Amino acid sequence: MKPEDIQITDWLRILLGDVPWSFLIEVIIRITCIFLILMFSMRAMGKRMAAQLTRNEMAALVTLAAAIGVPMADPNRGLVPILIIAGVVIGVQRLVSGKAVHSSSFESIVLDDIDIVVKDGSLCLDRMMRTNLTRERLFAELRSKQIGNLGNVERVYMEANGSFTIYRYNEPKPGLSIIPRWDDFFDEQSFVRGAFACCSCGDVMHSEKEPKLQCVRCGSNSWDQAVCA
């Protein structure tokens, strides 16, 4: 399009572009067909597509989304390529899923493994680094479950799909507070005398005074008084 063809008052061009009004009917037909193709594709790929997605399921969904975007509004693109792409995506996804069911090693390669990110009230920093999991992301997940300190947590598993499974201790134990210090609720917690938590990994050391030693788990020199709730 030439610069002189662009007029700010050309509402027909602004609303429709370079296609006639009759193309709007074709758009409705295209959207209906694409919607049906997408629904059939997700149904064919299984119930997992309606839940939290694994890596290959997310890749399949993104591929389908990229395939349907342009033909929805471009009169020069047909619907047959979408059918071909959907068929290939469904075939590959079902092939990968079927192979993963029968081979645990293949499943680990494609879908990744489960990781322990909290063990016995302490952060597994090496696992968190490997999975690119930040402390704040993990703490936010724990706070959403009404957990105020790491001492209450026996295990936190990071599943292959990125979700978290949390197991608590039956009885509260002292641990590192995960409540922000600027929140008034931080001062309302029950601080435990003679117990200090490592500010890095949450490991608890029992001492009458703040420890001057390095944490045996992570080597940090920073300690905070443990809380129990």
C-alpha contacts under 8 A as a table, 3 or more apart, distances in Angstrom:
res1	aa1	res2	aa2	distance
1	M	5	D	6.51
1	M	6	I	7.82
2	K	5	D	5.34
2	K	6	I	7.24
3	P	6	I	5.59
4	E	7	Q	7.41
6	I	10	D	7.62
7	Q	10	D	5.28
8	I	11	W	7.64
10	D	13	R	5.61
10	D	14	I	6.40
11	W	14	I	4.86
11	W	15	L	5.95
12	L	15	L	5.33
12	L	16	L	5.85
12	L	17	G	7.13
13	R	16	L	5.29
13	R	17	G	4.36
13	R	18	D	6.27
14	I	17	G	5.74
16	L	19	V	6.11
16	L	20	P	7.22
16	L	21	W	7.29
19	V	23	F	6.40
20	P	23	F	5.68
20	P	24	L	7.97
21	W	24	L	5.78
21	W	25	I	7.99
22	S	25	I	5.69
22	S	26	E	7.05
23	F	26	E	4.90
23	F	27	V	6.15
23	F	75	P	7.69
24	L	27	V	4.89
24	L	28	I	6.44
25	I	28	I	5.24
25	I	29	I	6.51
26	E	29	I	5.03
26	E	30	R	6.05
27	V	30	R	4.96
27	V	31	I	6.01
27	V	72	M	6.52
27	V	73	A	6.47
28	I	31	I	5.24
28	I	32	T	6.14
29	I	32	T	5.19
29	I	33	C	6.20
30	R	33	C	5.18
30	R	34	I	6.03
30	R	71	P	7.67
30	R	72	M	5.87
30	R	79	L	7.63
31	I	34	I	5.09
31	I	35	F	5.91
31	I	72	M	5.98
32	T	35	F	5.16
32	T	36	L	6.25
33	C	36	L	5.19
33	C	37	I	6.17
34	I	37	I	4.96
34	I	38	L	6.07
34	I	68	I	6.68
34	I	72	M	7.60
34	I	79	L	7.83
34	I	82	I	7.93
35	F	38	L	5.12
35	F	39	M	6.10
36	L	39	M	5.10
36	L	40	F	6.05
37	I	40	F	5.20
37	I	41	S	6.03
37	I	83	L	7.27
37	I	86	A	7.59
38	L	41	S	5.02
38	L	42	M	6.19
38	L	64	L	7.38
38	L	86	A	7.87
39	M	42	M	5.30
39	M	43	R	6.11
40	F	43	R	5.02
40	F	44	A	6.01
41	S	44	A	5.06
41	S	45	M	6.25
41	S	86	A	6.48
41	S	87	G	7.90
41	S	90	I	6.47
42	M	45	M	5.10
42	M	46	G	6.67
42	M	49	M	6.12
43	R	46	G	5.51
43	R	47	K	7.04
43	R	49	M	7.81
44	A	90	I	6.91
45	M	48	R	7.68
45	M	49	M	6.77
45	M	90	I	6.07
45	M	93	Q	6.87
45	M	94	R	6.34
46	G	49	M	6.13
47	K	50	A	5.67
47	K	51	A	7.15
48	R	51	A	5.11
48	R	52	Q	6.96
48	R	53	L	6.62
49	M	52	Q	7.28
49	M	53	L	6.29
49	M	57	E	6.78
50	A	53	L	7.95
52	Q	161	N	6.85
53	L	57	E	5.61
53	L	58	M	5.74
53	L	161	N	6.22
54	T	57	E	5.20
54	T	58	M	6.05
54	T	111	L	6.48
54	T	160	A	7.15
54	T	161	N	4.87
55	R	58	M	5.15
55	R	59	A	6.15
55	R	110	V	7.63
55	R	111	L	6.20
55	R	161	N	7.18
56	N	59	A	4.95
56	N	60	A	6.10
56	N	93	Q	6.83
56	N	110	V	7.38
56	N	111	L	7.30
57	E	60	A	5.01
57	E	61	L	6.18
57	E	93	Q	6.96
58	M	61	L	5.07
58	M	62	V	6.10
59	A	62	V	5.17
59	A	63	T	6.08
60	A	63	T	5.14
60	A	64	L	6.27
60	A	89	V	5.95
60	A	90	I	7.72
60	A	93	Q	6.86
61	L	64	L	5.16
61	L	65	A	6.17
62	V	65	A	4.97
62	V	66	A	6.12
63	T	66	A	5.16
63	T	67	A	6.14
63	T	89	V	7.59
64	L	67	A	5.03
64	L	68	I	6.29
64	L	85	I	7.41
64	L	86	A	6.53
64	L	89	V	7.57
65	A	68	I	5.44
65	A	69	G	6.25
66	A	69	G	5.49
66	A	70	V	7.77
67	A	70	V	7.07
67	A	71	P	7.80
67	A	82	I	6.18
67	A	85	I	7.15
68	I	71	P	5.85
68	I	72	M	6.37
68	I	82	I	6.51
69	G	72	M	5.75
69	G	73	A	7.71
70	V	73	A	5.96
70	V	74	D	5.87
70	V	77	R	7.51
71	P	74	D	5.08
71	P	75	P	7.17
71	P	76	N	7.80
71	P	77	R	5.10
71	P	78	G	6.41
71	P	79	L	6.93
74	D	77	R	5.68
75	P	78	G	7.58
78	G	81	P	6.71
78	G	82	I	7.94
79	L	82	I	5.34
79	L	83	L	6.68
80	V	83	L	5.12
80	V	84	I	6.41
81	P	84	I	5.03
81	P	85	I	6.10
82	I	85	I	5.06
82	I	86	A	5.97
83	L	86	A	5.11
83	L	87	G	6.10
84	I	87	G	5.12
84	I	88	V	6.27
85	I	88	V	5.16
85	I	89	V	6.09
86	A	89	V	5.12
86	A	90	I	6.02
87	G	90	I	5.23
87	G	91	G	6.06
88	V	91	G	5.11
88	V	92	V	6.12
89	V	92	V	5.29
89	V	93	Q	5.99
90	I	93	Q	5.20
90	I	94	R	6.04
91	G	94	R	5.34
91	G	95	L	6.02
92	V	95	L	5.02
92	V	96	V	6.10
93	Q	96	V	5.21
93	Q	97	S	6.11
94	R	97	S	5.02
94	R	98	G	5.93
95	L	98	G	5.19
95	L	99	K	6.13
96	V	99	K	5.16
96	V	100	A	6.08
97	S	100	A	5.07
97	S	101	V	6.37
98	G	101	V	5.26
98	G	102	H	6.83
99	K	102	H	5.45
99	K	103	S	6.11
99	K	106	F	7.15
99	K	107	E	7.62
100	A	103	S	5.17
100	A	104	S	6.34
100	A	105	S	7.99
100	A	106	F	5.65
100	A	107	E	4.38
100	A	110	V	7.86
101	V	104	S	7.13
101	V	107	E	7.27
103	S	106	F	5.31
103	S	107	E	6.20
104	S	107	E	4.90
104	S	108	S	6.18
105	S	108	S	5.12
105	S	109	I	6.39
106	F	109	I	5.10
106	F	110	V	6.17
107	E	110	V	5.24
107	E	111	L	5.47
107	E	112	D	6.96
108	S	111	L	5.42
108	S	112	D	4.48
108	S	113	D	5.38
109	I	112	D	5.62
111	L	160	A	6.21
111	L	161	N	7.65
112	D	160	A	5.48
113	D	159	E	7.20
113	D	160	A	5.37
114	I	157	Y	6.67
114	I	158	M	5.78
114	I	159	E	4.70
114	I	160	A	5.21
115	D	127	R	6.76
115	D	157	Y	5.59
115	D	158	M	5.13
115	D	159	E	6.60
115	D	160	A	7.91
116	I	119	K	6.79
116	I	124	C	7.06
116	I	127	R	6.93
116	I	155	R	7.05
116	I	156	V	5.90
116	I	157	Y	4.60
116	I	158	M	6.23
117	V	123	L	5.95
117	V	124	C	4.93
117	V	125	L	7.28
117	V	127	R	5.93
117	V	128	M	5.93
117	V	155	R	7.64
117	V	156	V	5.68
117	V	157	Y	6.03
117	V	158	M	6.61
118	V	121	G	6.32
118	V	122	S	5.49
118	V	123	L	4.54
118	V	124	C	5.51
118	V	153	V	7.36
118	V	154	E	7.24
118	V	155	R	5.29
118	V	156	V	4.88
118	V	157	Y	7.29
119	K	122	S	5.40
119	K	123	L	6.45
119	K	124	C	6.73
119	K	153	V	7.58
119	K	154	E	5.77
119	K	155	R	4.91
119	K	156	V	6.89
120	D	151	G	7.51
120	D	153	V	6.55
120	D	154	E	4.50
120	D	155	R	6.30
121	G	150	L	4.89
121	G	151	G	4.52
121	G	152	N	6.56
121	G	153	V	5.13
121	G	154	E	5.67
121	G	155	R	7.45
121	G	175	G	6.65
121	G	202	G	6.83
121	G	203	D	6.97
122	S	150	L	6.61
122	S	151	G	7.60
122	S	201	C	5.54
122	S	202	G	4.81
122	S	203	D	5.13
123	L	201	C	4.75
123	L	202	G	6.25
123	L	203	D	7.79
124	C	127	R	5.51
124	C	128	M	6.28
124	C	201	C	7.15
125	L	128	M	4.96
125	L	129	M	6.08
125	L	201	C	6.81
125	L	218	C	7.90
126	D	129	M	5.15
126	D	130	R	6.23
127	R	130	R	4.99
127	R	131	T	6.19
128	M	131	T	5.21
128	M	132	N	5.86
128	M	133	L	4.87
128	M	134	T	6.87
129	M	132	N	4.99
129	M	133	L	6.29
129	M	134	T	7.85
130	R	133	L	7.78
133	L	137	R	6.76
133	L	138	L	7.10
134	T	137	R	5.28
134	T	138	L	6.42
135	R	138	L	5.18
135	R	139	F	5.95
136	E	139	F	4.94
136	E	140	A	5.85
137	R	140	A	5.22
137	R	141	E	6.44
138	L	141	E	5.15
138	L	142	L	6.39
139	F	142	L	5.00
139	F	143	R	6.04
139	F	178	I	6.20
140	A	143	R	5.10
140	A	144	S	6.17
141	E	144	S	5.17
141	E	145	K	6.77
141	E	164	F	7.85
142	L	145	K	5.21
142	L	146	Q	6.72
142	L	147	I	5.36
142	L	148	G	7.52
143	R	146	Q	4.95
143	R	147	I	5.02
143	R	148	G	6.21
143	R	178	I	7.63
143	R	179	I	7.93
144	S	147	I	7.35
147	I	150	L	7.70
147	I	152	N	7.10
148	G	152	N	7.94
148	G	177	S	6.04
148	G	178	I	5.66
148	G	179	I	6.11
148	G	229	A	7.18
149	N	152	N	6.14
149	N	153	V	7.82
149	N	174	P	7.74
149	N	175	G	5.59
149	N	176	L	5.28
149	N	177	S	4.23
149	N	178	I	5.23
149	N	179	I	7.49
149	N	227	V	6.93
149	N	228	C	7.20
149	N	229	A	7.55
150	L	153	V	5.43
150	L	174	P	7.91
150	L	175	G	5.07
150	L	176	L	5.34
150	L	177	S	6.59
150	L	178	I	7.10
150	L	202	G	6.74
151	G	154	E	7.69
151	G	172	P	6.97
151	G	173	K	4.90
151	G	174	P	4.94
151	G	175	G	3.76
151	G	176	L	6.56
151	G	228	C	7.24
152	N	168	R	5.66
152	N	169	Y	5.56
152	N	171	E	7.62
152	N	172	P	5.34
152	N	173	K	5.64
152	N	174	P	7.46
152	N	175	G	7.22
152	N	229	A	7.87
153	V	156	V	7.22
153	V	166	I	7.34
153	V	167	Y	6.19
153	V	168	R	4.51
153	V	169	Y	5.93
154	E	166	I	7.93
154	E	167	Y	5.63
154	E	168	R	5.17
154	E	169	Y	5.56
155	R	166	I	5.95
155	R	167	Y	5.13
155	R	168	R	6.94
156	V	164	F	6.65
156	V	165	T	5.65
156	V	166	I	4.57
156	V	167	Y	6.35
157	Y	164	F	5.63
157	Y	165	T	5.06
157	Y	166	I	6.51
158	M	162	G	5.96
158	M	163	S	5.89
158	M	164	F	4.76
158	M	165	T	6.59
159	E	162	G	5.27
159	E	163	S	5.33
159	E	164	F	5.95
159	E	165	T	7.23
160	A	163	S	7.45
169	Y	172	P	6.45
169	Y	173	K	7.76
172	P	228	C	6.39
172	P	229	A	6.05
173	K	228	C	5.77
173	K	229	A	7.55
174	P	192	V	6.83
174	P	195	A	7.36
174	P	204	V	7.50
174	P	226	A	5.58
174	P	227	V	5.19
174	P	228	C	4.47
174	P	229	A	7.75
175	G	196	F	7.82
175	G	197	A	5.93
175	G	202	G	6.42
175	G	203	D	7.37
175	G	204	V	6.27
175	G	226	A	4.96
175	G	227	V	5.57
175	G	228	C	6.50
176	L	196	F	7.99
176	L	197	A	5.20
176	L	198	C	7.08
176	L	199	C	6.99
176	L	202	G	5.08
176	L	203	D	7.72
176	L	204	V	7.72
176	L	224	D	7.35
176	L	225	Q	7.62
176	L	226	A	5.34
176	L	227	V	6.41
177	S	186	F	7.91
177	S	226	A	6.84
177	S	227	V	6.10
179	I	183	D	7.25
179	I	185	F	7.41
179	I	186	F	5.73
180	P	183	D	5.56
180	P	186	F	6.60
181	R	184	D	7.62
181	R	186	F	5.71
182	W	186	F	7.48
183	D	186	F	5.65
183	D	187	D	7.93
184	D	187	D	5.77
184	D	188	E	6.96
185	F	188	E	5.04
185	F	189	Q	6.77
186	F	189	Q	5.75
189	Q	227	V	6.48
189	Q	228	C	7.27
189	Q	229	A	6.99
190	S	227	V	5.43
190	S	228	C	5.53
190	S	229	A	6.41
191	F	225	Q	6.58
191	F	226	A	5.89
191	F	227	V	4.28
191	F	228	C	6.36
192	V	195	A	5.77
192	V	225	Q	6.90
192	V	226	A	5.62
192	V	227	V	5.40
192	V	228	C	6.52
193	R	208	E	7.31
193	R	225	Q	7.65
193	R	226	A	7.94
194	G	206	H	5.47
194	G	207	S	4.83
194	G	208	E	4.47
194	G	209	K	6.89
195	A	204	V	6.60
195	A	205	M	5.80
195	A	206	H	4.41
195	A	207	S	5.82
195	A	208	E	7.37
195	A	225	Q	6.18
195	A	226	A	5.52
196	F	204	V	5.56
196	F	205	M	5.34
196	F	206	H	6.24
196	F	207	S	7.05
196	F	210	E	6.71
196	F	211	P	7.58
196	F	223	W	6.12
196	F	224	D	5.42
196	F	225	Q	4.34
196	F	226	A	4.79
197	A	202	G	5.16
197	A	203	D	5.44
197	A	204	V	4.30
197	A	205	M	6.28
197	A	223	W	5.58
197	A	224	D	5.32
197	A	225	Q	5.97
197	A	226	A	5.15
198	C	201	C	5.73
198	C	202	G	4.56
198	C	203	D	5.25
198	C	204	V	6.35
198	C	205	M	7.90
198	C	215	C	6.63
198	C	220	S	7.09
198	C	221	N	7.73
198	C	222	S	6.08
198	C	223	W	4.62
198	C	224	D	6.39
199	C	202	G	5.76
199	C	220	S	7.70
199	C	222	S	5.57
199	C	223	W	5.27
199	C	224	D	6.15
200	S	218	C	7.32
200	S	220	S	6.40
200	S	222	S	7.26
201	C	217	R	7.49
201	C	218	C	6.65
203	D	215	C	7.50
203	D	217	R	7.18
204	V	226	A	7.31
205	M	211	P	7.86
207	S	210	E	6.75
207	S	211	P	6.74
210	E	223	W	6.89
210	E	224	D	7.69
210	E	225	Q	7.78
211	P	223	W	7.05
212	K	221	N	6.84
213	L	221	N	6.40
214	Q	218	C	7.96
214	Q	219	G	4.94
214	Q	220	S	5.33
214	Q	221	N	4.79
215	C	218	C	5.63
215	C	219	G	4.57
215	C	220	S	5.23
215	C	221	N	6.43
216	V	219	G	5.84
